[in-house]
Amino acid sequence: MTVYSPAPRGIGIIGTGSYLPERIVTNESVAARAGVTAEWVERKTGIRERRYAADHEAASDLATEAAVRALTDAGARPEDLAWIIVATSTPDHPQPATAALVQHRLGAPGAAAFDLNAVCAGFVAALHTGSRLLAGPPTGGRRLALVIGSEVYSRIIDPQDRRTAPLFGDGAGAVVLGPVTGERGLLGTGMRTDGHLHGLIGVTAGGSREPASEKTVARGDHFFRMRGRDVRAFVERELPDAVAGTLDAFGVAADAVAHFIPHQANGEMLRSVAAGLGLTSARVHLPVERHGNTGAASIPLALDQARRAGEPCDGDLVLLAGFGGGMTLGTAVLRWGR
């Protein structure tokens, strides 16, 4: 069952930023190792290239770069932050939280910082959380939240697995949440989890259930695994209802949505699914061809790239949709502008 939550009035996105590592990995490169062709990768996924982090880069490094750019775009300082939330399923370490490392590197000691893991739906969950944390009175004058999605999937991908290796890349995206005027800001979110499907996506080793050992390494249990066809069936079956339910819950007509920014899972699949959502006036943003599936980073990455291209415009209705391991599905609708 989906839980719909109206957002606190007057809280919206006031700045965006993103970061992609310098290393470009072509389809030819991943295809050769996965036993397929470059043409097959593009035809099946709509992806032409992805980025891999450098050896010295981890999720916190990518997150910090995106955060600095988002703060600059918002005209804000680290000391203005009350909260830092990092959505990631590829943290620097099992503990401490990657957000604590980002807080330190930004120089934001006044901000409380924590991680959130809803896999590829993580950014929407973090956006939901950040907006509600800002609903109370300002803390010491700090009225901003930094919400980041950051992933380094290249470290957990089996290069020989044709179901995952061609899809995933590394990157980070960030937004600054803060006060906005008029009718602008988040209208609400919808979240649901179908835990009985948790086996469709995951990394089975490295946690308390299967601690790291010679056996888990030998079996490849630290690699990310995905039952691709079943995941696609889930998205095709559930995303239309999630979108329709969210719009209905917050009184938004489907043809009033100007921009649809989904999790950048698979370009070919998303084009097919988006055609049946009834968003007849919406621009569907799919930069997945340039950076692949970047997990929790994909929505804020796509949003920032749209911003750099001059979209959305003030007053535009924007719909976000994330879906991933768990299986968890999250949606958010907002009216753009400050």
SULGIGI-V520267 format. One record per backbone hydrogen bond with DSSP energy under -1.0 kcal/mol. NH is the residue of the N-H (numbers start at 1). CO is the residue of the C=O. Records with the same first field share a line. If there is no record, write none. Layout:
# SULGIGI-V520267
NH=CO ; CO
This chain:
# SULGIGI-V520267
3=191
5=189
7=187
11=8
12=178
14=176
17=174
19=172
25=50
27=48
30=26
31=27
32=28
33=29
34=30
36=31
41=37
42=38
43=39
44=40
45=41
46=42
48=289
49=289
50=25
52=23
57=54
62=58
63=59
64=60
65=61
66=62
67=63
68=64
69=65
70=66
71=67
72=68
73=69
74=70
76=71
80=77
81=78
82=144
83=144
84=112
85=146
86=114
87=148
88=116
102=98
103=99
104=100
105=101
106=102
107=103
108=103
111=108
112=82
114=84
116=86
121=118
122=119
125=121
126=122
127=123
128=124
129=125
130=126
131=127
132=128
133=129
134=130
139=142
142=139
144=80
145=177
146=83
147=175
148=85
149=173
150=87
151=171
155=152
156=153
161=158
164=161
165=161
167=164
168=164
169=293
170=51
171=151
172=19
173=149
174=17
175=147
176=15
177=145
178=12
180=10
184=181
185=335
186=11
187=333
188=333
189=5
190=331
191=3
192=329
194=327
197=194
198=195
200=197
202=225
205=221
206=210
217=213
218=214
219=215
220=217
221=216
223=220
224=156
225=202
227=200
228=226
231=227
232=228
233=229
234=230
235=231
236=232
237=233
238=234
239=235
242=238
243=239
244=240
245=241
246=242
247=243
248=244
249=245
250=246
251=248
252=247
256=253
257=254
258=317
259=317
260=283
261=319
263=321
265=263
267=45
270=266
271=267
272=268
273=269
274=270
275=271
276=273
277=274
280=278
282=279
283=258
285=260
290=287
292=288
293=167
297=294
298=295
301=297
302=298
303=299
304=300
305=301
306=302
307=303
308=304
310=307
311=306
315=336
316=313
318=334
319=259
320=332
321=261
322=330
324=328
328=324
329=192
330=322
331=190
332=320
333=188
334=318
335=185
336=316
